[in-house]
Amino acid sequence: MKKTPSSALRVLIALTLFFALLGCTSATSQRDVDKIYKPRRRSRAIEVYSKFTLSPETQRRLGKAFKSLDEIPVYRRIGSILAWGPTRASMASIIKKAQKKARALGGDAIILERSEKKKVYDDGLFKAYKVEVYALVVRFQ
């Protein structure tokens, strides 16, 4: 006869899965043009421009990929990205996920449009939040 787990064990397993999945960063992308561009080589950095202030730590972690919005060359918008992660994930790790999606779309850079903290869970005792970053994918002309 098979032994079934107790309800306390089920709750523990469910909570473990919830927190394990909550720790991941992810992104989704959408192409805005009909033309399909080849993905960029991995050796070429996807540049990051931001319309909001990034912390010095995030700028340091992005390294040479981070550029001032004043320096952006003429570009064409080819897509958009929504990247997210838990509040304990670094902004740099969320942006790096967006860079991977931009590379797949054939982009040269991403322009970070906005970032916001959203509540994903609230049972009265515990609250969980995630950080969402919306970015444009651009290709230089």
C-alpha positions in Angstrom: 0.0 0.0 0.0 1.3 3.5 -1.0 1.7 6.0 1.8 0.4 9.5 1.0 2.2 12.5 2.4 0.5 14.4 5.2 -1.1 17.8 4.5 1.7 19.5 6.4 4.3 17.9 4.1 2.2 18.9 1.1 2.2 22.5 2.2 5.9 22.4 2.8 6.5 21.0 -0.7 4.2 23.7 -2.2 6.0 26.5 -0.4 9.4 25.1 -1.4 8.4 25.0 -5.0 6.9 28.5 -4.8 10.1 30.0 -3.4 12.3 28.1 -5.8 10.4 29.4 -8.8 10.3 32.9 -7.3 14.1 33.1 -7.3 14.4 32.9 -11.1 14.8 35.8 -13.5 13.0 35.6 -16.8 12.0 37.6 -19.8 9.7 37.6 -22.7 10.1 39.4 -26.0 8.0 40.6 -28.9 9.2 41.5 -32.5 7.7 44.8 -33.7 8.8 44.6 -37.3 8.1 42.2 -40.1 11.8 41.8 -41.0 13.7 39.1 -39.2 17.2 40.0 -38.2 19.9 37.4 -37.5 21.0 37.1 -33.9 24.1 39.0 -33.0 27.4 37.2 -32.3 28.0 36.4 -28.6 31.3 38.3 -28.8 29.4 41.5 -29.4 28.0 43.1 -26.3 24.3 44.2 -26.4 24.5 47.8 -25.2 22.3 49.1 -22.4 20.8 52.6 -22.3 18.4 53.7 -19.6 15.7 56.4 -19.3 15.9 56.0 -15.5 18.8 56.1 -13.0 20.6 52.8 -12.4 22.6 52.3 -9.2 26.4 52.6 -9.5 26.6 48.9 -8.5 24.3 47.9 -11.5 26.3 50.1 -13.8 29.5 48.5 -12.6 28.1 45.0 -13.1 27.0 45.8 -16.6 30.5 47.1 -17.4 31.2 48.5 -20.8 27.7 47.5 -22.1 26.2 50.4 -20.1 26.1 53.7 -22.0 24.7 57.1 -21.5 21.4 57.8 -23.4 23.1 61.0 -24.8 25.5 58.7 -26.8 22.9 56.6 -28.6 23.4 56.5 -32.4 20.4 56.6 -34.8 18.4 53.5 -34.4 15.3 51.6 -35.5 13.0 49.9 -32.9 12.6 46.2 -33.7 11.0 44.8 -30.6 10.2 45.1 -26.9 11.1 43.0 -23.8 9.5 42.5 -20.4 12.1 41.1 -18.0 11.4 40.3 -14.3 12.8 38.7 -11.2 12.4 38.7 -7.4 13.3 41.7 -5.4 16.4 39.9 -4.1 17.7 39.4 -7.6 20.1 42.1 -8.8 18.9 44.6 -11.4 21.9 43.6 -13.4 20.8 39.9 -13.6 17.4 41.0 -14.8 18.9 43.3 -17.4 21.3 40.5 -18.6 18.3 38.3 -19.2 16.8 41.2 -21.3 20.1 41.4 -23.2 19.9 37.7 -24.2 16.4 38.2 -25.6 17.6 41.3 -27.5 20.5 39.3 -29.0 18.0 36.6 -30.2 15.9 39.3 -31.9 18.9 40.7 -33.7 19.2 43.9 -31.7 22.2 46.0 -31.1 21.0 47.6 -27.8 18.2 47.8 -25.3 16.7 51.1 -24.0 15.3 50.6 -20.5 12.0 52.4 -20.4 10.8 51.7 -16.9 11.2 49.5 -13.8 8.6 48.8 -11.2 8.1 46.7 -8.1 4.9 44.6 -8.2 3.2 42.5 -5.5 2.8 38.9 -6.6 1.5 37.4 -3.3 -0.1 38.6 -0.2 -1.9 36.4 2.3 -2.0 38.9 5.2 1.1 37.3 6.8 3.5 37.1 4.0 4.1 39.3 1.0 6.2 38.6 -2.1 7.2 41.1 -4.8 8.9 41.1 -8.1 10.7 43.7 -10.2 9.7 44.2 -13.8 11.8 46.0 -16.4 10.3 47.1 -19.7 12.8 47.7 -22.5 12.9 48.5 -26.2 15.1 46.5 -28.5 16.8 48.6 -31.1 19.1 48.1 -34.1 21.5 50.8 -35.1 21.2 52.2 -38.7 
